[in-house]
């Protein structure tokens, strides 16, 4: 069994794993992505809603809210420069009954506290102009919300990774990782088993 030494290993070639690996490679680290499946994005990344979230609902001041807003602001320009299919289509959050109007106002306040731009409060008539089938008391329009081709995004991340000198190995499940010294010793299975010494190890293997 051969032993290779590398700066960084990312386990999991979904959207998060590829994004992290891309960033490591762009910072000059020799980076390898291990993926157990036969292609990228076979796990959680193939089961998402493909929504670019504006940052409306997360608790103000939380890491999730901060990263959602900052990430969304970076994502639209990235899609434009890398040819990733997307649409800044917006979203309506609706108060269907009078009793829901204050709840909608609280959502508006939370979104504003998170720094979400492009919010518009719409009365019933204005909301119906945008969506004739809609019947409600009021609506909050989020113009920053969009949709994205998540597989195209992962392909763009992979392209950046490879141009920066990183690589992806498919059908290569991580079987074990042992902390040793200032890094990790990884045992990788598959058709050509090997051991890798990595200074940095990132677990991006999904939900489970």
C-alpha atoms as an extended CHARMM CRD file, in Angstrom:
* protein
*
       208  EXT
         1         1  UNK       CA              0.0000000000        0.0000000000        0.0000000000  PROA      1               0.0000000000
         2         2  UNK       CA              1.5010000000        3.3350000000       -1.0680000000  PROA      2               0.0000000000
         3         3  UNK       CA              1.8060000000        6.3700000000        1.2240000000  PROA      3               0.0000000000
         4         4  UNK       CA              1.2650000000        9.8660000000       -0.1610000000  PROA      4               0.0000000000
         5         5  UNK       CA              1.7130000000       13.1850000000        1.6340000000  PROA      5               0.0000000000
         6         6  UNK       CA             -0.4770000000       16.1780000000        0.8570000000  PROA      6               0.0000000000
         7         7  UNK       CA             -1.3550000000       19.5520000000        2.3820000000  PROA      7               0.0000000000
         8         8  UNK       CA             -5.1310000000       19.1680000000        2.5560000000  PROA      8               0.0000000000
         9         9  UNK       CA             -7.7330000000       16.4690000000        2.0250000000  PROA      9               0.0000000000
        10        10  UNK       CA            -11.4500000000       17.2390000000        1.7530000000  PROA      10              0.0000000000
        11        11  UNK       CA            -13.7870000000       14.2800000000        2.1520000000  PROA      11              0.0000000000
        12        12  UNK       CA            -16.9660000000       14.6800000000        0.1190000000  PROA      12              0.0000000000
        13        13  UNK       CA            -17.4630000000       16.2070000000       -3.3340000000  PROA      13              0.0000000000
        14        14  UNK       CA            -20.7220000000       18.0070000000       -2.7690000000  PROA      14              0.0000000000
        15        15  UNK       CA            -21.2600000000       21.7530000000       -2.9220000000  PROA      15              0.0000000000
        16        16  UNK       CA            -19.6110000000       22.3970000000        0.4580000000  PROA      16              0.0000000000
        17        17  UNK       CA            -16.6940000000       20.0440000000       -0.0640000000  PROA      17              0.0000000000
        18        18  UNK       CA            -15.8760000000       21.4290000000       -3.4960000000  PROA      18              0.0000000000
        19        19  UNK       CA            -16.2320000000       25.0310000000       -2.3140000000  PROA      19              0.0000000000
        20        20  UNK       CA            -13.8720000000       24.4170000000        0.6100000000  PROA      20              0.0000000000
        21        21  UNK       CA            -11.3950000000       22.5130000000       -1.5640000000  PROA      21              0.0000000000
        22        22  UNK       CA            -11.4550000000       25.3020000000       -4.1400000000  PROA      22              0.0000000000
        23        23  UNK       CA            -10.6200000000       27.8720000000       -1.4780000000  PROA      23              0.0000000000
        24        24  UNK       CA             -7.7820000000       25.7870000000       -0.0430000000  PROA      24              0.0000000000
        25        25  UNK       CA             -6.2620000000       25.2820000000       -3.5030000000  PROA      25              0.0000000000
        26        26  UNK       CA             -6.5950000000       28.9790000000       -4.3480000000  PROA      26              0.0000000000
        27        27  UNK       CA             -4.5770000000       29.6800000000       -1.1760000000  PROA      27              0.0000000000
        28        28  UNK       CA             -1.7280000000       27.5940000000       -2.5470000000  PROA      28              0.0000000000
        29        29  UNK       CA             -2.3300000000       24.3230000000       -0.7150000000  PROA      29              0.0000000000
        30        30  UNK       CA             -1.9890000000       21.0130000000       -2.5170000000  PROA      30              0.0000000000
        31        31  UNK       CA             -5.5700000000       19.7840000000       -2.1810000000  PROA      31              0.0000000000
        32        32  UNK       CA             -7.2380000000       16.4460000000       -2.8140000000  PROA      32              0.0000000000
        33        33  UNK       CA            -10.9770000000       15.7210000000       -2.6980000000  PROA      33              0.0000000000
        34        34  UNK       CA            -12.0420000000       12.1670000000       -1.8730000000  PROA      34              0.0000000000
        35        35  UNK       CA            -15.4990000000       11.0640000000       -3.0200000000  PROA      35              0.0000000000
        36        36  UNK       CA            -16.9960000000        7.6280000000       -2.3540000000  PROA      36              0.0000000000
        37        37  UNK       CA            -19.5200000000        7.8700000000       -5.2050000000  PROA      37              0.0000000000
        38        38  UNK       CA            -18.9850000000        7.7740000000       -8.9610000000  PROA      38              0.0000000000
        39        39  UNK       CA            -19.6260000000       11.5100000000       -9.4280000000  PROA      39              0.0000000000
        40        40  UNK       CA            -19.9230000000       14.8380000000       -7.6660000000  PROA      40              0.0000000000
        41        41  UNK       CA            -22.9690000000       15.9770000000       -5.7270000000  PROA      41              0.0000000000
        42        42  UNK       CA            -24.6250000000       12.5620000000       -5.4060000000  PROA      42              0.0000000000
        43        43  UNK       CA            -25.6490000000       13.0820000000       -1.7800000000  PROA      43              0.0000000000
        44        44  UNK       CA            -27.2940000000       16.0200000000        0.0020000000  PROA      44              0.0000000000
        45        45  UNK       CA            -26.2980000000       18.4140000000       -2.7780000000  PROA      45              0.0000000000
        46        46  UNK       CA            -28.5970000000       16.5980000000       -5.2260000000  PROA      46              0.0000000000
        47        47  UNK       CA            -31.5250000000       16.8900000000       -2.8220000000  PROA      47              0.0000000000
        48        48  UNK       CA            -31.7330000000       20.5970000000       -2.1170000000  PROA      48              0.0000000000
        49        49  UNK       CA            -34.2360000000       23.2050000000       -3.2580000000  PROA      49              0.0000000000
        50        50  UNK       CA            -31.6670000000       25.0990000000       -5.3900000000  PROA      50              0.0000000000
        51        51  UNK       CA            -32.7520000000       28.3500000000       -3.7550000000  PROA      51              0.0000000000
        52        52  UNK       CA            -30.4000000000       31.2770000000       -3.2530000000  PROA      52              0.0000000000
        53        53  UNK       CA            -31.6580000000       32.4240000000        0.1310000000  PROA      53              0.0000000000
        54        54  UNK       CA            -31.7660000000       36.1210000000        0.9320000000  PROA      54              0.0000000000
        55        55  UNK       CA            -31.2680000000       35.6530000000        4.6980000000  PROA      55              0.0000000000
        56        56  UNK       CA            -34.7890000000       36.4780000000        5.8260000000  PROA      56              0.0000000000
        57        57  UNK       CA            -35.5300000000       33.9440000000        8.5310000000  PROA      57              0.0000000000
        58        58  UNK       CA            -32.3160000000       33.3260000000       10.4740000000  PROA      58              0.0000000000
        59        59  UNK       CA            -31.7720000000       34.7680000000       13.9440000000  PROA      59              0.0000000000
        60        60  UNK       CA            -30.1240000000       38.2090000000       13.7380000000  PROA      60              0.0000000000
        61        61  UNK       CA            -26.4960000000       38.1080000000       14.7970000000  PROA      61              0.0000000000
        62        62  UNK       CA            -26.2380000000       34.3390000000       14.2780000000  PROA      62              0.0000000000
        63        63  UNK       CA            -23.4620000000       32.8470000000       12.1990000000  PROA      63              0.0000000000
        64        64  UNK       CA            -26.0700000000       31.3440000000        9.8770000000  PROA      64              0.0000000000
        65        65  UNK       CA            -27.6230000000       34.7510000000        9.1900000000  PROA      65              0.0000000000
        66        66  UNK       CA            -24.2650000000       36.4450000000        8.6970000000  PROA      66              0.0000000000
        67        67  UNK       CA            -22.9480000000       33.8000000000        6.3060000000  PROA      67              0.0000000000
        68        68  UNK       CA            -26.2230000000       33.5070000000        4.3980000000  PROA      68              0.0000000000
        69        69  UNK       CA            -26.2720000000       37.2080000000        3.5510000000  PROA      69              0.0000000000
        70        70  UNK       CA            -22.5370000000       37.4450000000        2.8280000000  PROA      70              0.0000000000
        71        71  UNK       CA            -22.5730000000       34.2460000000        0.7660000000  PROA      71              0.0000000000
        72        72  UNK       CA            -25.5670000000       35.3120000000       -1.2820000000  PROA      72              0.0000000000
        73        73  UNK       CA            -23.9010000000       38.6390000000       -2.0990000000  PROA      73              0.0000000000
        74        74  UNK       CA            -20.8590000000       36.7420000000       -3.3960000000  PROA      74              0.0000000000
        75        75  UNK       CA            -22.8220000000       34.0480000000       -5.1890000000  PROA      75              0.0000000000
        76        76  UNK       CA            -24.6380000000       36.1300000000       -7.7950000000  PROA      76              0.0000000000
        77        77  UNK       CA            -21.4360000000       37.6920000000       -9.2080000000  PROA      77              0.0000000000
        78        78  UNK       CA            -19.7390000000       34.2780000000       -9.1430000000  PROA      78              0.0000000000
        79        79  UNK       CA            -22.5690000000       32.7550000000      -11.1750000000  PROA      79              0.0000000000
        80        80  UNK       CA            -22.3660000000       35.5740000000      -13.7060000000  PROA      80              0.0000000000
        81        81  UNK       CA            -18.6060000000       35.2790000000      -14.2080000000  PROA      81              0.0000000000
        82        82  UNK       CA            -18.5960000000       31.4700000000      -14.3380000000  PROA      82              0.0000000000
        83        83  UNK       CA            -21.6480000000       30.8620000000      -16.5140000000  PROA      83              0.0000000000
        84        84  UNK       CA            -23.6630000000       29.1560000000      -13.7730000000  PROA      84              0.0000000000
        85        85  UNK       CA            -27.3850000000       29.1040000000      -14.5390000000  PROA      85              0.0000000000
        86        86  UNK       CA            -29.3790000000       31.1660000000      -12.0710000000  PROA      86              0.0000000000
        87        87  UNK       CA            -32.2980000000       33.5900000000      -11.8150000000  PROA      87              0.0000000000
        88        88  UNK       CA            -32.8170000000       36.4050000000       -9.3420000000  PROA      88              0.0000000000
        89        89  UNK       CA            -36.5590000000       35.7620000000       -9.4830000000  PROA      89              0.0000000000
        90        90  UNK       CA            -37.5450000000       37.0380000000       -6.0450000000  PROA      90              0.0000000000
        91        91  UNK       CA            -39.9900000000       35.5810000000       -3.5610000000  PROA      91              0.0000000000
        92        92  UNK       CA            -43.2790000000       36.5900000000       -1.9490000000  PROA      92              0.0000000000
        93        93  UNK       CA            -43.9190000000       35.8300000000        1.7200000000  PROA      93              0.0000000000
        94        94  UNK       CA            -47.6610000000       36.1910000000        2.2300000000  PROA      94              0.0000000000
        95        95  UNK       CA            -49.9610000000       37.0800000000        5.0980000000  PROA      95              0.0000000000
        96        96  UNK       CA            -53.0450000000       35.1560000000        4.0080000000  PROA      96              0.0000000000
        97        97  UNK       CA            -55.2360000000       36.4090000000        6.8580000000  PROA      97              0.0000000000
        98        98  UNK       CA            -55.4000000000       39.6120000000        8.9420000000  PROA      98              0.0000000000
        99        99  UNK       CA            -54.0260000000       37.6930000000       11.9060000000  PROA      99              0.0000000000
       100       100  UNK       CA            -50.8260000000       36.9470000000        9.9950000000  PROA      100             0.0000000000
       101       101  UNK       CA            -49.9780000000       40.5640000000        9.1730000000  PROA      101             0.0000000000
       102       102  UNK       CA            -48.0680000000       41.1800000000       12.3990000000  PROA      102             0.0000000000
       103       103  UNK       CA            -46.1660000000       37.9150000000       11.9150000000  PROA      103             0.0000000000
       104       104  UNK       CA            -45.1870000000       39.1290000000        8.4610000000  PROA      104             0.0000000000
       105       105  UNK       CA            -44.0690000000       42.4470000000        9.9680000000  PROA      105             0.0000000000
       106       106  UNK       CA            -41.8680000000       40.5310000000       12.4180000000  PROA      106             0.0000000000
       107       107  UNK       CA            -40.3220000000       38.6300000000        9.5040000000  PROA      107             0.0000000000
       108       108  UNK       CA            -39.6630000000       41.9700000000        7.8060000000  PROA      108             0.0000000000
       109       109  UNK       CA            -37.9580000000       43.3040000000       10.9430000000  PROA      109             0.0000000000
       110       110  UNK       CA            -35.8270000000       40.1910000000       11.2630000000  PROA      110             0.0000000000
       111       111  UNK       CA            -34.7530000000       40.3740000000        7.6320000000  PROA      111             0.0000000000
       112       112  UNK       CA            -33.8650000000       44.0610000000        7.9900000000  PROA      112             0.0000000000
       113       113  UNK       CA            -31.8160000000       43.2750000000       11.1060000000  PROA      113             0.0000000000
       114       114  UNK       CA            -29.9170000000       40.6900000000        9.0570000000  PROA      114             0.0000000000
       115       115  UNK       CA            -29.0330000000       43.3250000000        6.4710000000  PROA      115             0.0000000000
       116       116  UNK       CA            -31.2250000000       41.8770000000        3.7330000000  PROA      116             0.0000000000
       117       117  UNK       CA            -31.6330000000       44.4130000000        0.9760000000  PROA      117             0.0000000000
       118       118  UNK       CA            -34.3350000000       44.6340000000       -1.6820000000  PROA      118             0.0000000000
       119       119  UNK       CA            -37.3440000000       44.1080000000        0.6140000000  PROA      119             0.0000000000
       120       120  UNK       CA            -40.7060000000       45.6250000000       -0.3090000000  PROA      120             0.0000000000
       121       121  UNK       CA            -43.9560000000       45.6000000000        1.6430000000  PROA      121             0.0000000000
       122       122  UNK       CA            -46.9210000000       45.0390000000       -0.6750000000  PROA      122             0.0000000000
       123       123  UNK       CA            -50.5840000000       45.5620000000       -0.0300000000  PROA      123             0.0000000000
       124       124  UNK       CA            -53.1270000000       43.0470000000       -1.2570000000  PROA      124             0.0000000000
       125       125  UNK       CA            -53.6680000000       44.8070000000       -4.5910000000  PROA      125             0.0000000000
       126       126  UNK       CA            -49.9340000000       45.1610000000       -5.3250000000  PROA      126             0.0000000000
       127       127  UNK       CA            -49.2980000000       41.5080000000       -4.4930000000  PROA      127             0.0000000000
       128       128  UNK       CA            -52.1420000000       40.4320000000       -6.7760000000  PROA      128             0.0000000000
       129       129  UNK       CA            -50.6020000000       42.4280000000       -9.6290000000  PROA      129             0.0000000000
       130       130  UNK       CA            -47.4480000000       40.3230000000       -9.3210000000  PROA      130             0.0000000000
       131       131  UNK       CA            -49.3210000000       37.0500000000       -8.8060000000  PROA      131             0.0000000000
       132       132  UNK       CA            -52.9940000000       37.1850000000       -9.8990000000  PROA      132             0.0000000000
       133       133  UNK       CA            -53.8070000000       33.8490000000       -8.2540000000  PROA      133             0.0000000000
       134       134  UNK       CA            -52.6950000000       35.1940000000       -4.8940000000  PROA      134             0.0000000000
       135       135  UNK       CA            -55.2940000000       36.2550000000       -2.3470000000  PROA      135             0.0000000000
       136       136  UNK       CA            -54.0900000000       37.6730000000        0.9510000000  PROA      136             0.0000000000
       137       137  UNK       CA            -53.8680000000       40.6700000000        3.2260000000  PROA      137             0.0000000000
       138       138  UNK       CA            -50.2800000000       41.6560000000        2.4320000000  PROA      138             0.0000000000
       139       139  UNK       CA            -46.9960000000       40.2770000000        1.1720000000  PROA      139             0.0000000000
       140       140  UNK       CA            -43.2950000000       40.8520000000        1.6330000000  PROA      140             0.0000000000
       141       141  UNK       CA            -41.3360000000       40.8150000000       -1.6160000000  PROA      141             0.0000000000
       142       142  UNK       CA            -37.7250000000       39.6880000000       -1.3540000000  PROA      142             0.0000000000
       143       143  UNK       CA            -36.0110000000       40.7270000000       -4.5740000000  PROA      143             0.0000000000
       144       144  UNK       CA            -32.6930000000       39.1770000000       -3.4580000000  PROA      144             0.0000000000
       145       145  UNK       CA            -34.0270000000       35.6040000000       -3.4030000000  PROA      145             0.0000000000
       146       146  UNK       CA            -33.2240000000       33.4610000000       -6.4220000000  PROA      146             0.0000000000
       147       147  UNK       CA            -32.7340000000       29.9840000000       -7.8250000000  PROA      147             0.0000000000
       148       148  UNK       CA            -29.5870000000       28.2750000000       -9.0790000000  PROA      148             0.0000000000
       149       149  UNK       CA            -28.4120000000       25.2510000000      -11.0590000000  PROA      149             0.0000000000
       150       150  UNK       CA            -26.5780000000       23.6080000000       -8.1650000000  PROA      150             0.0000000000
       151       151  UNK       CA            -24.8210000000       20.9990000000      -10.3050000000  PROA      151             0.0000000000
       152       152  UNK       CA            -23.4560000000       23.6940000000      -12.6080000000  PROA      152             0.0000000000
       153       153  UNK       CA            -22.2300000000       25.5190000000       -9.5110000000  PROA      153             0.0000000000
       154       154  UNK       CA            -20.3860000000       22.4000000000       -8.3410000000  PROA      154             0.0000000000
       155       155  UNK       CA            -18.8310000000       21.9650000000      -11.7870000000  PROA      155             0.0000000000
       156       156  UNK       CA            -17.6180000000       25.5740000000      -11.6250000000  PROA      156             0.0000000000
       157       157  UNK       CA            -16.0770000000       24.9560000000       -8.1940000000  PROA      157             0.0000000000
       158       158  UNK       CA            -14.4030000000       21.8000000000       -9.5210000000  PROA      158             0.0000000000
       159       159  UNK       CA            -13.0080000000       23.6940000000      -12.5040000000  PROA      159             0.0000000000
       160       160  UNK       CA            -11.5280000000       26.3540000000      -10.2240000000  PROA      160             0.0000000000
       161       161  UNK       CA            -10.0760000000       23.6530000000       -7.9740000000  PROA      161             0.0000000000
       162       162  UNK       CA             -8.3880000000       21.8400000000      -10.8290000000  PROA      162             0.0000000000
       163       163  UNK       CA             -7.0290000000       25.0360000000      -12.3960000000  PROA      163             0.0000000000
       164       164  UNK       CA             -5.4780000000       25.8380000000       -9.0090000000  PROA      164             0.0000000000
       165       165  UNK       CA             -3.7200000000       22.4640000000       -8.9970000000  PROA      165             0.0000000000
       166       166  UNK       CA             -6.1670000000       20.5010000000       -6.8600000000  PROA      166             0.0000000000
       167       167  UNK       CA             -7.6800000000       17.1700000000       -7.7950000000  PROA      167             0.0000000000
       168       168  UNK       CA            -10.7230000000       14.9640000000       -7.2860000000  PROA      168             0.0000000000
       169       169  UNK       CA            -10.6560000000       11.1830000000       -6.8400000000  PROA      169             0.0000000000
       170       170  UNK       CA            -13.9620000000        9.3440000000       -7.2880000000  PROA      170             0.0000000000
       171       171  UNK       CA            -14.9620000000        5.9150000000       -5.9200000000  PROA      171             0.0000000000
       172       172  UNK       CA            -12.5120000000        6.4650000000       -3.0800000000  PROA      172             0.0000000000
       173       173  UNK       CA            -14.2560000000        6.1470000000        0.2870000000  PROA      173             0.0000000000
       174       174  UNK       CA            -12.4330000000        7.2360000000        3.4140000000  PROA      174             0.0000000000
       175       175  UNK       CA            -12.2160000000        4.1820000000        5.6560000000  PROA      175             0.0000000000
       176       176  UNK       CA            -10.3980000000        5.6460000000        8.6450000000  PROA      176             0.0000000000
       177       177  UNK       CA             -8.6120000000        8.7540000000        9.8660000000  PROA      177             0.0000000000
       178       178  UNK       CA             -6.1170000000        8.8320000000       12.7280000000  PROA      178             0.0000000000
       179       179  UNK       CA             -4.6890000000       12.0390000000       14.1880000000  PROA      179             0.0000000000
       180       180  UNK       CA             -0.9210000000       11.7760000000       14.2730000000  PROA      180             0.0000000000
       181       181  UNK       CA              1.5620000000       14.5240000000       15.0750000000  PROA      181             0.0000000000
       182       182  UNK       CA              0.5390000000       17.6870000000       13.2690000000  PROA      182             0.0000000000
       183       183  UNK       CA             -1.8120000000       15.9880000000       10.8290000000  PROA      183             0.0000000000
       184       184  UNK       CA             -3.7850000000       12.8690000000        9.9580000000  PROA      184             0.0000000000
       185       185  UNK       CA             -3.1670000000        9.4620000000        8.4610000000  PROA      185             0.0000000000
       186       186  UNK       CA             -6.0390000000        8.4800000000        6.1870000000  PROA      186             0.0000000000
       187       187  UNK       CA             -6.8490000000        5.0320000000        4.8780000000  PROA      187             0.0000000000
       188       188  UNK       CA             -8.6850000000        5.2350000000        1.5640000000  PROA      188             0.0000000000
       189       189  UNK       CA            -10.5620000000        2.3050000000        0.0240000000  PROA      189             0.0000000000
       190       190  UNK       CA            -11.7590000000        1.6340000000       -3.4770000000  PROA      190             0.0000000000
       191       191  UNK       CA            -10.1500000000       -0.1470000000       -6.4040000000  PROA      191             0.0000000000
       192       192  UNK       CA             -6.7030000000        1.2450000000       -5.5550000000  PROA      192             0.0000000000
       193       193  UNK       CA             -6.4500000000        1.5020000000       -1.7540000000  PROA      193             0.0000000000
       194       194  UNK       CA             -3.8550000000        3.8450000000       -0.3260000000  PROA      194             0.0000000000
       195       195  UNK       CA             -2.7890000000        5.7240000000        2.7540000000  PROA      195             0.0000000000
       196       196  UNK       CA             -2.4380000000        9.5060000000        2.7900000000  PROA      196             0.0000000000
       197       197  UNK       CA             -0.7840000000       11.7950000000        5.2660000000  PROA      197             0.0000000000
       198       198  UNK       CA             -2.6230000000       15.1260000000        5.3380000000  PROA      198             0.0000000000
       199       199  UNK       CA             -1.8340000000       18.2450000000        7.3280000000  PROA      199             0.0000000000
       200       200  UNK       CA             -5.4470000000       19.4570000000        7.0250000000  PROA      200             0.0000000000
       201       201  UNK       CA             -8.5360000000       17.2350000000        6.9680000000  PROA      201             0.0000000000
       202       202  UNK       CA            -12.0250000000       18.5830000000        6.1950000000  PROA      202             0.0000000000
       203       203  UNK       CA            -15.1090000000       16.4340000000        6.7500000000  PROA      203             0.0000000000
       204       204  UNK       CA            -17.7450000000       17.4470000000        4.1870000000  PROA      204             0.0000000000
       205       205  UNK       CA            -19.4650000000       14.0870000000        3.9320000000  PROA      205             0.0000000000
       206       206  UNK       CA            -23.0330000000       15.2890000000        4.2820000000  PROA      206             0.0000000000
       207       207  UNK       CA            -25.8720000000       14.8160000000        6.7230000000  PROA      207             0.0000000000
       208       208  UNK       CA            -24.7760000000       11.4870000000        8.1890000000  PROA      208             0.0000000000
